Amino acid sequence: MDVAFSMPDRLAERLQERWGNLPERALEAVVADAYREGALTLGEVREILGHSTRLDTEAFLKERGALLTYGEEELDEDVEAARKAQI
């Protein structure tokens, strides 16, 4: 889905000068905020942003001050993945 928003050109130009790719920056802000609020999982953030590794996604969230949640379910998944890797 494509999402669009409008703002005055002079402000968009100023923000683009400061941040570069404004649409990408807007997407990253929405995704980081959604993760913070629990609306997206780490895997979903990775999928949306096209990160190649979980570490890339964690670094992205850390840069934006989003606290990483690591619950019991994620721990169980990691333990199971580690067990399968040893087989």
PyMOL commands that place a pseudoatom at each C-alpha (Angstrom):
pseudoatom trace, name=CA, resn=MET, resi=1, chain=A, elem=C, hetatm=0, pos=[0.000, 0.000, 0.000]
pseudoatom trace, name=CA, resn=ASP, resi=2, chain=A, elem=C, hetatm=0, pos=[1.205, 3.459, -0.798]
pseudoatom trace, name=CA, resn=VAL, resi=3, chain=A, elem=C, hetatm=0, pos=[0.607, 6.189, 1.749]
pseudoatom trace, name=CA, resn=ALA, resi=4, chain=A, elem=C, hetatm=0, pos=[0.987, 9.862, 0.914]
pseudoatom trace, name=CA, resn=PHE, resi=5, chain=A, elem=C, hetatm=0, pos=[0.807, 13.115, 2.808]
pseudoatom trace, name=CA, resn=SER, resi=6, chain=A, elem=C, hetatm=0, pos=[1.138, 16.763, 1.910]
pseudoatom trace, name=CA, resn=MET, resi=7, chain=A, elem=C, hetatm=0, pos=[3.134, 19.637, 3.341]
pseudoatom trace, name=CA, resn=PRO, resi=8, chain=A, elem=C, hetatm=0, pos=[4.204, 23.029, 2.046]
pseudoatom trace, name=CA, resn=ASP, resi=9, chain=A, elem=C, hetatm=0, pos=[6.984, 22.736, -0.532]
pseudoatom trace, name=CA, resn=ARG, resi=10, chain=A, elem=C, hetatm=0, pos=[9.286, 25.122, 1.347]
pseudoatom trace, name=CA, resn=LEU, resi=11, chain=A, elem=C, hetatm=0, pos=[9.119, 22.939, 4.461]
pseudoatom trace, name=CA, resn=ALA, resi=12, chain=A, elem=C, hetatm=0, pos=[9.523, 19.706, 2.524]
pseudoatom trace, name=CA, resn=GLU, resi=13, chain=A, elem=C, hetatm=0, pos=[12.577, 21.139, 0.773]
pseudoatom trace, name=CA, resn=ARG, resi=14, chain=A, elem=C, hetatm=0, pos=[14.103, 22.201, 4.089]
pseudoatom trace, name=CA, resn=LEU, resi=15, chain=A, elem=C, hetatm=0, pos=[13.532, 18.781, 5.609]
pseudoatom trace, name=CA, resn=GLN, resi=16, chain=A, elem=C, hetatm=0, pos=[14.873, 17.057, 2.508]
pseudoatom trace, name=CA, resn=GLU, resi=17, chain=A, elem=C, hetatm=0, pos=[18.031, 19.164, 2.700]
pseudoatom trace, name=CA, resn=ARG, resi=18, chain=A, elem=C, hetatm=0, pos=[18.488, 18.085, 6.300]
pseudoatom trace, name=CA, resn=TRP, resi=19, chain=A, elem=C, hetatm=0, pos=[17.467, 14.423, 6.068]
pseudoatom trace, name=CA, resn=GLY, resi=20, chain=A, elem=C, hetatm=0, pos=[17.830, 13.450, 2.425]
pseudoatom trace, name=CA, resn=ASN, resi=21, chain=A, elem=C, hetatm=0, pos=[15.161, 11.051, 1.196]
pseudoatom trace, name=CA, resn=LEU, resi=22, chain=A, elem=C, hetatm=0, pos=[12.042, 12.443, 2.877]
pseudoatom trace, name=CA, resn=PRO, resi=23, chain=A, elem=C, hetatm=0, pos=[9.645, 9.580, 1.999]
pseudoatom trace, name=CA, resn=GLU, resi=24, chain=A, elem=C, hetatm=0, pos=[12.132, 7.045, 3.380]
pseudoatom trace, name=CA, resn=ARG, resi=25, chain=A, elem=C, hetatm=0, pos=[12.597, 9.104, 6.537]
pseudoatom trace, name=CA, resn=ALA, resi=26, chain=A, elem=C, hetatm=0, pos=[8.827, 9.330, 7.021]
pseudoatom trace, name=CA, resn=LEU, resi=27, chain=A, elem=C, hetatm=0, pos=[8.439, 5.557, 6.612]
pseudoatom trace, name=CA, resn=GLU, resi=28, chain=A, elem=C, hetatm=0, pos=[11.216, 4.907, 9.122]
pseudoatom trace, name=CA, resn=ALA, resi=29, chain=A, elem=C, hetatm=0, pos=[9.593, 7.247, 11.646]
pseudoatom trace, name=CA, resn=VAL, resi=30, chain=A, elem=C, hetatm=0, pos=[6.213, 5.527, 11.321]
pseudoatom trace, name=CA, resn=VAL, resi=31, chain=A, elem=C, hetatm=0, pos=[7.764, 2.058, 11.572]
pseudoatom trace, name=CA, resn=ALA, resi=32, chain=A, elem=C, hetatm=0, pos=[9.863, 2.938, 14.648]
pseudoatom trace, name=CA, resn=ASP, resi=33, chain=A, elem=C, hetatm=0, pos=[6.842, 4.484, 16.361]
pseudoatom trace, name=CA, resn=ALA, resi=34, chain=A, elem=C, hetatm=0, pos=[4.670, 1.466, 15.530]
pseudoatom trace, name=CA, resn=TYR, resi=35, chain=A, elem=C, hetatm=0, pos=[7.319, -0.835, 17.018]
pseudoatom trace, name=CA, resn=ARG, resi=36, chain=A, elem=C, hetatm=0, pos=[7.527, 1.305, 20.161]
pseudoatom trace, name=CA, resn=GLU, resi=37, chain=A, elem=C, hetatm=0, pos=[3.749, 1.001, 20.593]
pseudoatom trace, name=CA, resn=GLY, resi=38, chain=A, elem=C, hetatm=0, pos=[3.771, -2.756, 20.017]
pseudoatom trace, name=CA, resn=ALA, resi=39, chain=A, elem=C, hetatm=0, pos=[1.879, -2.520, 16.716]
pseudoatom trace, name=CA, resn=LEU, resi=40, chain=A, elem=C, hetatm=0, pos=[4.765, -4.156, 14.814]
pseudoatom trace, name=CA, resn=THR, resi=41, chain=A, elem=C, hetatm=0, pos=[7.144, -6.942, 15.759]
pseudoatom trace, name=CA, resn=LEU, resi=42, chain=A, elem=C, hetatm=0, pos=[10.878, -6.885, 15.152]
pseudoatom trace, name=CA, resn=GLY, resi=43, chain=A, elem=C, hetatm=0, pos=[10.397, -9.242, 12.216]
pseudoatom trace, name=CA, resn=GLU, resi=44, chain=A, elem=C, hetatm=0, pos=[7.746, -7.005, 10.693]
pseudoatom trace, name=CA, resn=VAL, resi=45, chain=A, elem=C, hetatm=0, pos=[10.011, -3.970, 11.029]
pseudoatom trace, name=CA, resn=ARG, resi=46, chain=A, elem=C, hetatm=0, pos=[12.751, -5.935, 9.290]
pseudoatom trace, name=CA, resn=GLU, resi=47, chain=A, elem=C, hetatm=0, pos=[10.377, -6.939, 6.491]
pseudoatom trace, name=CA, resn=ILE, resi=48, chain=A, elem=C, hetatm=0, pos=[9.024, -3.429, 5.894]
pseudoatom trace, name=CA, resn=LEU, resi=49, chain=A, elem=C, hetatm=0, pos=[12.459, -1.817, 5.820]
pseudoatom trace, name=CA, resn=GLY, resi=50, chain=A, elem=C, hetatm=0, pos=[14.105, -4.631, 3.873]
pseudoatom trace, name=CA, resn=HIS, resi=51, chain=A, elem=C, hetatm=0, pos=[16.919, -5.221, 6.351]
pseudoatom trace, name=CA, resn=SER, resi=52, chain=A, elem=C, hetatm=0, pos=[19.022, -8.276, 5.570]
pseudoatom trace, name=CA, resn=THR, resi=53, chain=A, elem=C, hetatm=0, pos=[19.684, -9.206, 9.201]
pseudoatom trace, name=CA, resn=ARG, resi=54, chain=A, elem=C, hetatm=0, pos=[18.048, -8.914, 12.591]
pseudoatom trace, name=CA, resn=LEU, resi=55, chain=A, elem=C, hetatm=0, pos=[21.124, -6.997, 13.769]
pseudoatom trace, name=CA, resn=ASP, resi=56, chain=A, elem=C, hetatm=0, pos=[20.446, -4.315, 11.132]
pseudoatom trace, name=CA, resn=THR, resi=57, chain=A, elem=C, hetatm=0, pos=[16.903, -3.948, 12.445]
pseudoatom trace, name=CA, resn=GLU, resi=58, chain=A, elem=C, hetatm=0, pos=[18.040, -3.797, 16.058]
pseudoatom trace, name=CA, resn=ALA, resi=59, chain=A, elem=C, hetatm=0, pos=[20.618, -1.130, 15.174]
pseudoatom trace, name=CA, resn=PHE, resi=60, chain=A, elem=C, hetatm=0, pos=[17.932, 0.877, 13.353]
pseudoatom trace, name=CA, resn=LEU, resi=61, chain=A, elem=C, hetatm=0, pos=[15.600, 0.747, 16.363]
pseudoatom trace, name=CA, resn=LYS, resi=62, chain=A, elem=C, hetatm=0, pos=[18.393, 1.588, 18.782]
pseudoatom trace, name=CA, resn=GLU, resi=63, chain=A, elem=C, hetatm=0, pos=[19.324, 4.671, 16.716]
pseudoatom trace, name=CA, resn=ARG, resi=64, chain=A, elem=C, hetatm=0, pos=[15.733, 5.845, 16.975]
pseudoatom trace, name=CA, resn=GLY, resi=65, chain=A, elem=C, hetatm=0, pos=[15.469, 5.245, 20.709]
pseudoatom trace, name=CA, resn=ALA, resi=66, chain=A, elem=C, hetatm=0, pos=[12.966, 2.422, 20.405]
pseudoatom trace, name=CA, resn=LEU, resi=67, chain=A, elem=C, hetatm=0, pos=[13.416, 0.029, 23.282]
pseudoatom trace, name=CA, resn=LEU, resi=68, chain=A, elem=C, hetatm=0, pos=[13.931, -3.511, 22.128]
pseudoatom trace, name=CA, resn=THR, resi=69, chain=A, elem=C, hetatm=0, pos=[11.536, -5.938, 23.750]
pseudoatom trace, name=CA, resn=TYR, resi=70, chain=A, elem=C, hetatm=0, pos=[12.711, -9.470, 24.154]
pseudoatom trace, name=CA, resn=GLY, resi=71, chain=A, elem=C, hetatm=0, pos=[9.956, -11.544, 25.652]
pseudoatom trace, name=CA, resn=GLU, resi=72, chain=A, elem=C, hetatm=0, pos=[9.704, -15.143, 26.700]
pseudoatom trace, name=CA, resn=GLU, resi=73, chain=A, elem=C, hetatm=0, pos=[8.196, -16.136, 23.353]
pseudoatom trace, name=CA, resn=GLU, resi=74, chain=A, elem=C, hetatm=0, pos=[11.159, -14.680, 21.433]
pseudoatom trace, name=CA, resn=LEU, resi=75, chain=A, elem=C, hetatm=0, pos=[13.578, -16.389, 23.798]
pseudoatom trace, name=CA, resn=ASP, resi=76, chain=A, elem=C, hetatm=0, pos=[11.840, -19.730, 23.222]
pseudoatom trace, name=CA, resn=GLU, resi=77, chain=A, elem=C, hetatm=0, pos=[12.051, -19.202, 19.446]
pseudoatom trace, name=CA, resn=ASP, resi=78, chain=A, elem=C, hetatm=0, pos=[15.756, -18.398, 19.661]
pseudoatom trace, name=CA, resn=VAL, resi=79, chain=A, elem=C, hetatm=0, pos=[16.446, -21.438, 21.855]
pseudoatom trace, name=CA, resn=GLU, resi=80, chain=A, elem=C, hetatm=0, pos=[14.558, -23.688, 19.422]
pseudoatom trace, name=CA, resn=ALA, resi=81, chain=A, elem=C, hetatm=0, pos=[16.455, -22.225, 16.443]
pseudoatom trace, name=CA, resn=ALA, resi=82, chain=A, elem=C, hetatm=0, pos=[19.770, -22.794, 18.240]
pseudoatom trace, name=CA, resn=ARG, resi=83, chain=A, elem=C, hetatm=0, pos=[18.825, -26.418, 18.998]
pseudoatom trace, name=CA, resn=LYS, resi=84, chain=A, elem=C, hetatm=0, pos=[17.916, -27.052, 15.356]
pseudoatom trace, name=CA, resn=ALA, resi=85, chain=A, elem=C, hetatm=0, pos=[21.200, -25.492, 14.210]
pseudoatom trace, name=CA, resn=GLN, resi=86, chain=A, elem=C, hetatm=0, pos=[23.157, -27.988, 16.340]
pseudoatom trace, name=CA, resn=ILE, resi=87, chain=A, elem=C, hetatm=0, pos=[21.475, -31.020, 14.782]
for i in range(1, 87): cmd.bond("trace and resi %d" % i, "trace and resi %d" % (i + 1))
show_as sticks, trace
zoom trace
